[in-house]
Amino acid sequence: MIFNKERYTKISNDINIASNIAIFCHINPDGDTIGSGLALYKFLKKLNKNVAIFVDDTLKEKLSFLPNYDKINNEKLNSVDLSIAVDVSDEDRLGVRLIKKYYKAKNTICIDHHKTNTNFANNTLYEPASATCEIIYKLLSFIDESLIDTDIAYCLTSGIITDSGGFHFNSTTPETHEIIGKMYDYDFSISDLIYKLIREEKENVFRLKNRVLSKTLFDSDSRIAIITFTKEDFDATGTSSENTEGIITNLINIDSVQFAVSITEDRDKSYRVSFRTKAPYDSADCAMAFGGGGHKFAAGCRINGYYYDVLERVLKVCRDRL
């Protein structure tokens, strides 16, 4: 593994001198931000720090099996010396209720793997890894590898599995596999974890997937594919927006498709939009057109307005780039 000694030393020193540390995950929390946050939470506890972890959003049942999941949003700190954002590319991803709390700390850190990171923290540890959990593992190893236990390793592995798509995404690197190789030293099954996070599916989610995929919109000679999740879809299948994760992959797997998009009705006249692309097209470039961000082949944003206006705006962005 390659360490930038100067950057890792700076972050390590900030952690060492802090007594009360708040960890912040991003809104619409996925396995990487939660895995990063919970791994860091347990590690800092072992360093005898006072720690709390926060998410300004509804927590997903799918991740509730992770160690210390019940600690999220359930602990308080009287004061905060250091705020650490994990897997957060810009301050808006903290959520409106947590932005002020994050900046109340005497010092702020962000640990992230998104190329669109805005450097909103006092100190940013950024690397183009497959998952922020990779960077967290390297940081914890740099501080004291002997403190990494099975719970910490389990959370880190969960984040790497989810954000690398079970090692299918091209963000997966030799270093990803090097880190995962070290996880085999701990007492859990990586193959079982991959099944739980990637392959396992409830029957109502299966029905949601089939319902939505059957109405896929194809455009530009099937180079663009768009699916939409509406409140009606969720009500009919007994699901929610948290059950949409991964379904977009079915679109980008189609040989002709270069741009895959999912549009999810979140609130009245407000939609979460996810982009997936194939080379040479850039998902982050699409999302940034609407104030969002992410990675080259996976990114997202929020768009407000009437559905058909949102759809036309998304289509135009994709068509303009073809």
C-alpha positions as CSV (number, residue, x, y, z in Angstrom):
1,M,0.0,0.0,0.0
2,I,1.1,3.5,-0.8
3,F,0.8,6.2,1.9
4,N,1.3,10.0,1.5
5,K,3.2,10.2,4.8
6,E,2.7,14.0,5.2
7,R,-1.1,13.8,4.7
8,Y,-1.6,10.7,6.8
9,T,0.6,12.2,9.6
10,K,-1.4,15.4,9.6
11,I,-4.8,13.6,9.9
12,S,-3.3,11.2,12.5
13,N,-2.1,14.1,14.6
14,D,-5.5,15.9,14.4
15,I,-7.1,12.7,15.7
16,N,-4.5,12.2,18.5
17,I,-4.9,15.6,20.0
18,A,-8.8,15.6,19.9
19,S,-10.8,14.2,22.9
20,N,-14.3,14.6,21.6
21,I,-14.9,13.5,18.0
22,A,-18.0,13.6,15.9
23,I,-18.3,11.4,12.7
24,F,-20.6,12.5,9.9
25,C,-21.9,10.2,7.1
26,H,-23.7,11.5,4.0
27,I,-27.4,11.7,3.3
28,N,-28.9,8.8,1.4
29,P,-26.4,6.7,3.3
30,D,-24.8,3.7,1.5
31,G,-22.5,0.9,2.6
32,D,-19.4,2.9,2.1
33,T,-20.3,5.9,4.2
34,I,-21.8,3.8,7.0
35,G,-19.0,1.2,6.9
36,S,-16.4,4.0,7.0
37,G,-18.2,5.8,9.9
38,L,-18.7,2.7,12.0
39,A,-15.2,1.4,11.5
40,L,-13.8,4.8,12.5
41,Y,-16.2,4.9,15.5
42,K,-15.0,1.6,16.9
43,F,-11.4,2.4,16.3
44,L,-11.6,5.8,18.0
45,K,-13.4,4.2,21.0
46,K,-10.4,1.9,21.3
47,L,-8.2,5.0,21.4
48,N,-10.3,6.1,24.4
49,K,-11.9,9.0,22.5
50,N,-15.4,10.3,23.2
51,V,-17.2,9.6,19.9
52,A,-20.6,10.1,18.3
53,I,-21.7,9.3,14.8
54,F,-24.5,11.1,12.8
55,V,-26.5,10.7,9.7
56,D,-29.1,13.3,8.6
57,D,-31.4,10.8,6.9
58,T,-33.4,7.7,7.3
59,L,-31.2,4.7,8.1
60,K,-31.4,1.7,5.8
61,E,-32.6,-1.6,7.2
62,K,-30.3,-3.5,4.7
63,L,-27.2,-2.3,6.7
64,S,-28.7,-2.7,10.2
65,F,-26.6,-5.9,10.7
66,L,-23.4,-3.9,10.9
67,P,-21.7,-3.7,14.3
68,N,-22.6,-0.6,16.4
69,Y,-25.3,0.4,13.8
70,D,-27.6,1.2,16.8
71,K,-25.1,3.9,17.9
72,I,-25.9,6.1,14.9
73,N,-27.7,9.3,16.0
74,N,-28.1,7.9,19.5
75,E,-25.1,9.4,21.3
76,K,-24.3,13.0,22.2
77,L,-21.2,15.0,22.9
78,N,-21.2,18.1,25.1
79,S,-18.5,19.7,22.9
80,V,-16.7,18.7,19.8
81,D,-13.0,19.1,19.2
82,L,-12.9,17.4,15.8
83,S,-15.6,16.7,13.1
84,I,-14.8,14.0,10.6
85,A,-16.9,13.6,7.4
86,V,-16.6,10.2,5.7
87,D,-17.4,9.6,2.0
88,V,-18.8,13.2,1.8
89,S,-17.9,15.1,-1.4
90,D,-19.4,18.5,-0.4
91,E,-21.0,20.1,2.6
92,D,-24.5,19.8,1.2
93,R,-24.1,16.0,1.4
94,L,-24.0,16.4,5.2
95,G,-27.7,17.4,5.2
96,V,-29.2,20.6,6.3
97,R,-29.6,19.6,9.9
98,L,-26.0,18.6,10.3
99,I,-24.0,21.2,8.4
100,K,-23.9,23.6,11.4
101,K,-23.1,20.8,13.8
102,Y,-20.2,19.8,11.7
103,Y,-18.7,23.3,11.6
104,K,-19.1,23.8,15.4
105,A,-16.0,21.7,15.9
106,K,-12.6,23.5,16.5
107,N,-11.2,21.5,13.6
108,T,-12.8,19.6,10.6
109,I,-11.6,16.7,8.5
110,C,-13.0,15.0,5.4
111,I,-11.9,11.5,4.3
112,D,-13.2,10.8,0.8
113,H,-12.7,9.1,-2.6
114,H,-14.9,11.3,-4.8
115,K,-13.0,13.3,-7.5
116,T,-15.6,16.1,-7.1
117,N,-14.7,16.7,-3.5
118,T,-14.9,20.5,-2.8
119,N,-12.3,20.7,0.0
120,F,-14.9,22.1,2.4
121,A,-13.0,20.8,5.5
122,N,-9.9,22.2,7.1
123,N,-8.0,19.1,6.1
124,T,-9.0,16.6,3.4
125,L,-7.7,13.1,2.9
126,Y,-8.6,12.3,-0.7
127,E,-7.5,9.4,-2.8
128,P,-9.2,7.9,-5.9
129,A,-9.9,4.6,-4.3
130,S,-12.8,2.2,-5.0
131,A,-14.3,3.1,-1.7
132,T,-13.7,5.5,1.2
133,C,-13.4,2.4,3.4
134,E,-10.1,1.7,1.6
135,I,-8.7,5.0,2.8
136,I,-10.1,4.5,6.3
137,Y,-8.3,1.1,6.4
138,K,-5.0,2.7,5.4
139,L,-5.4,5.5,7.9
140,L,-6.2,3.1,10.8
141,S,-3.3,0.9,9.8
142,F,-1.1,4.0,9.7
143,I,-2.2,5.0,13.3
144,D,-2.1,1.5,14.9
145,E,-2.9,-1.6,12.8
146,S,-3.1,-3.8,16.0
147,L,-6.3,-2.0,17.0
148,I,-8.2,-3.2,13.9
149,D,-10.5,-6.0,15.1
150,T,-13.2,-8.2,13.5
151,D,-15.9,-5.6,13.9
152,I,-13.8,-2.9,12.2
153,A,-12.7,-5.2,9.4
154,Y,-16.3,-6.3,8.9
155,C,-17.5,-2.7,8.4
156,L,-14.6,-1.8,6.2
157,T,-15.1,-4.9,4.0
158,S,-18.9,-4.1,3.7
159,G,-18.1,-0.6,2.4
160,I,-15.6,-1.8,-0.1
161,I,-17.9,-4.5,-1.4
162,T,-20.8,-2.2,-1.9
163,D,-18.9,0.7,-3.6
164,S,-16.9,-1.6,-5.8
165,G,-20.1,-3.5,-6.8
166,G,-18.7,-6.7,-5.4
167,F,-15.3,-5.9,-7.2
168,H,-17.1,-5.6,-10.6
169,F,-16.7,-1.8,-11.1
170,N,-13.6,-0.5,-12.9
171,S,-12.7,1.6,-9.8
172,T,-11.4,-1.7,-8.3
173,T,-7.6,-1.7,-8.2
174,P,-4.8,-4.0,-7.1
175,E,-4.8,-2.1,-3.8
176,T,-8.5,-2.9,-3.3
177,H,-7.7,-6.6,-3.5
178,E,-4.6,-6.2,-1.4
179,I,-6.7,-4.7,1.4
180,I,-9.5,-7.3,1.0
181,G,-6.8,-10.0,1.2
182,K,-5.9,-8.7,4.7
183,M,-9.6,-9.0,5.7
184,Y,-9.4,-12.8,5.4
185,D,-7.4,-12.7,8.7
186,Y,-10.5,-11.8,10.6
187,D,-13.4,-14.0,11.8
188,F,-16.1,-13.6,9.1
189,S,-16.9,-14.9,5.6
190,I,-16.3,-12.5,2.8
191,S,-18.4,-14.6,0.4
192,D,-21.3,-14.5,2.8
193,L,-21.0,-10.8,3.1
194,I,-21.0,-10.3,-0.7
195,Y,-24.2,-12.4,-0.9
196,K,-25.8,-10.3,1.8
197,L,-24.9,-7.0,0.4
198,I,-25.0,-7.6,-3.4
199,R,-27.1,-10.7,-4.3
200,E,-29.7,-11.1,-1.5
201,E,-33.1,-9.7,-2.4
202,K,-36.5,-9.6,-0.8
203,E,-39.5,-10.6,-2.8
204,N,-41.1,-7.1,-2.7
205,V,-37.9,-5.6,-4.0
206,F,-37.9,-8.2,-6.8
207,R,-41.4,-7.0,-7.7
208,L,-40.3,-3.4,-7.7
209,K,-37.4,-4.1,-9.9
210,N,-39.5,-6.0,-12.5
211,R,-42.2,-3.3,-12.4
212,V,-39.8,-0.4,-13.1
213,L,-37.6,-2.2,-15.6
214,S,-40.6,-3.1,-17.7
215,K,-41.2,0.6,-18.2
216,T,-37.6,1.5,-19.2
217,L,-37.4,4.4,-21.6
218,F,-34.8,3.9,-24.4
219,D,-33.5,6.9,-26.4
220,S,-30.9,7.8,-29.0
221,D,-30.8,4.3,-30.6
222,S,-30.8,2.7,-27.2
223,R,-27.6,4.4,-26.1
224,I,-29.6,6.1,-23.3
225,A,-31.8,4.1,-20.9
226,I,-33.9,5.7,-18.1
227,I,-36.0,4.1,-15.3
228,T,-38.3,6.0,-13.0
229,F,-39.3,5.1,-9.4
230,T,-42.6,6.8,-8.4
231,K,-44.5,6.9,-5.1
232,E,-47.1,4.7,-6.9
233,D,-44.4,2.1,-7.6
234,F,-43.3,2.0,-3.9
235,D,-46.9,1.8,-2.7
236,A,-47.8,-1.0,-5.0
237,T,-44.9,-3.1,-4.0
238,G,-44.5,-2.2,-0.3
239,T,-41.1,-0.7,-0.9
240,S,-39.4,2.6,-0.5
241,S,-36.6,4.7,-2.1
242,E,-34.0,2.8,-0.1
243,N,-34.9,-0.3,-2.1
244,T,-33.8,1.2,-5.4
245,E,-30.1,0.7,-4.9
246,G,-28.4,-1.4,-7.6
247,I,-31.4,-1.7,-10.0
248,I,-29.8,0.8,-12.4
249,T,-27.0,-1.7,-13.0
250,N,-29.4,-3.7,-15.1
251,L,-29.5,-0.8,-17.6
252,I,-25.8,-0.1,-17.9
253,N,-25.2,-3.9,-18.5
254,I,-27.1,-3.6,-21.8
255,D,-24.6,-3.7,-24.6
256,S,-25.9,-0.7,-26.5
257,V,-26.4,1.6,-23.4
258,Q,-23.8,4.3,-22.8
259,F,-25.9,6.3,-20.3
260,A,-28.1,4.7,-17.7
261,V,-30.2,7.0,-15.5
262,S,-32.6,6.3,-12.6
263,I,-35.1,9.1,-11.5
264,T,-36.6,8.5,-8.1
265,E,-39.5,10.5,-6.7
266,D,-38.4,11.7,-3.3
267,R,-40.8,14.4,-2.4
268,D,-43.4,16.4,-4.3
269,K,-41.6,17.9,-7.3
270,S,-38.2,16.7,-6.1
271,Y,-36.3,13.8,-7.6
272,R,-33.0,12.0,-6.9
273,V,-31.2,11.2,-10.1
274,S,-28.4,8.6,-10.5
275,F,-26.2,8.4,-13.6
276,R,-24.1,5.4,-14.8
277,T,-21.9,5.6,-17.9
278,K,-19.4,3.7,-19.9
279,A,-16.1,5.0,-21.2
280,P,-15.5,7.6,-22.5
281,Y,-18.6,9.3,-21.0
282,D,-18.4,10.9,-17.5
283,S,-21.2,10.4,-15.0
284,A,-19.9,13.1,-12.7
285,D,-20.0,15.6,-15.6
286,C,-23.7,14.8,-16.0
287,A,-24.5,15.2,-12.3
288,M,-22.5,18.4,-12.0
289,A,-24.8,20.0,-14.6
290,F,-27.4,19.9,-11.8
291,G,-25.1,20.7,-8.9
292,G,-24.3,17.1,-8.0
293,G,-21.2,15.0,-8.3
294,G,-19.6,11.6,-7.9
295,H,-17.3,9.4,-9.9
296,K,-16.5,9.1,-13.6
297,F,-18.9,6.1,-14.1
298,A,-21.3,6.6,-11.2
299,A,-22.7,9.9,-9.9
300,G,-25.9,11.5,-8.7
301,C,-27.8,14.7,-8.0
302,R,-31.2,16.1,-7.0
303,I,-33.4,17.9,-9.4
304,N,-36.6,19.8,-8.5
305,G,-39.5,20.4,-10.8
306,Y,-42.3,18.6,-12.6
307,Y,-41.4,15.1,-13.6
308,Y,-41.5,15.5,-17.4
309,D,-39.4,18.7,-17.1
310,V,-36.8,16.7,-15.1
311,L,-36.9,13.9,-17.6
312,E,-36.3,16.3,-20.5
313,R,-33.5,18.0,-18.7
314,V,-31.8,14.7,-18.0
315,L,-32.3,13.5,-21.6
316,K,-30.8,16.7,-22.9
317,V,-27.6,16.4,-20.7
318,C,-27.1,12.8,-22.0
319,R,-27.9,13.6,-25.6
320,D,-25.5,16.6,-25.6
321,R,-22.7,14.3,-24.5
322,L,-23.2,11.6,-27.1
